[in-house]
Amino acid sequence: MAFGLLNVNYESVVLPYDDEQTPIKLTGKKMLPILKHDKGILNESLDIINFLDKDNLLKTKEYLSSEEFKHVESLLEKIGKPVHSLAMPYWIFTPEFTPASRNYFQTKKEEKRGLFTNLVKRRDEFINEINTILLEIENDLKPFYKSETLTLFDLLLAAHLWGLYIVPEFQFPFKIHLYLQSVKKMCRFDYHSDFWSAK
């Protein structure tokens, strides 16, 4: 999203989820995304965005040191648990997974969250939890998150919510859906575009 919004050309390299060696070799830890550029390597999303935002269009430095950012971090943490519990059992069937990486991902995540089959059985619980949070977010759209213009917070929020589109039993409230589609358009973002263009 940040690359598209900031009009930065880049080449995307998709790593299998069970590829531990490549990220560890590049950065010393298994963590994505990784940005390899002419001055070095970064692998923290906010550091990458801060590096890309050379003209300070997103006011990245100011937002990262603001009180509002602490609130957004808390909101994203609140969103994370039900979103991941609801969507992970569906994510493993998306194009980036091979049978081996799917098994690796599922084994790792089930250690923390429990069996995916049990998470699917609890999906109504997670949907209700997410909808309660989305109602709060909806009240803060002006039309972007607490703003008349798109900010760094919208990138973070949209990134956390986008994966829910894959869950067949879940439907975004209409206002949230329009908000996410607006962010998508402004960022020229296309989920799994790497795979669709390669076919």
Steps between C-alpha positions, in 0.01 A plus 500: 500500500778743589690427177188572294397811689851648489543401134816298563600239243597166648542133423310260726658167594263261676665266750339171606388522863729209594808670354691585817845525344445796264371755755746383765786532251387850399401645838592255775137406577199339339290808438321645199467728315860571404603800293834461320616833360822660381593616851423184692218282633196576718242256632265688729189628318499841669873545440445414133215751468707764678788436259271519194323817615787728392271797431314445829166465318374267773663707777637169622747637755239728656238225524738243648582735788141616559257402774252400230744234378494337844121485475518348151754241617258402776214479250703282261592267785131478591411419139779247455375217722152449352614578143781244513290239676223538243706534183805276548317173420405657164830676429681167470313428176614819326752489211818571697485166681646176373401176679826514698473867600130456582582219742783708652274803546213299648725315743661825621173689539310216664763490775392852596129511409381141515379268224370678191199268499407633844553860388258443210240367744532827696472726194168657611669607823787662309263666250299655783821626663625650175165664423503672840843646424399598145204695637745710704722550195203590281413787734852637454501504118498859370522344230847369598597397850448816709605704199369658181810376317675164485778460761745237617230374738280401206778286352546322832129453557425383145791255513358344817147472363554406136555128560143466628372518143600135464259375769176394323284537812619853571370818340633847570251770593440702182672817625813303598499323164486834315780632720724201424428523128588870508834423668558225242439737210725775637778249569456313172490187713408160356495207740712214362584703189838322487320174435235626258759674281720188497228274358 
